[in-house]
Amino acid sequence: MQYITLDPGGSTGVCMYDTERDEFRRITLGPGAHHYVLYGLLENHETYPWDAIIYERFMYQRRELTKGVSLNQDALEYIGIIKLVHQLAMSACRPSTLIEQTPAMAKNFWTDDKLKKLDLWSTVTHERDATRHMLYYLTFTLKDQKYLQMLKG
């Protein structure tokens, strides 16, 4: 099985997981416009379609505006591409699962310390967040307890 998680935005963090190889691959798309690259990554995967595409939901956070950060809605454009690729797969009878996660779902459990303990921490914020979403999906959706056991020691 092959899964991909995405943390879309000005830069999009990507985490890919292959169950046969028990292998994580992580990349960052962007900064700057990366619509075509994202579409290509999702559409042209060697085992297309992905068994599951998991992405972080766009959540408006007013607190950022008080810090002088303007509202950036790039993530919505990239989420549109994610949904398009999923719909194309489904219309071609190539089943795939599309899952939306909130930022808090993954961050509340998969802390930086836990990622470091599993040797999955990245210096790139969006890659870290995509990794959190992958671990959340594997652990709490698929009920794979392997990574919880690794945390125990």
Helices and strands as residue ranges (DSSP letters): E 2-7, E 12-18, E 23-29, H 35-43, E 52-56, H 63-66, H 74-91, E 97-101, H 103-109, H 112-117, H 125-136, I 137-141, H 146-152
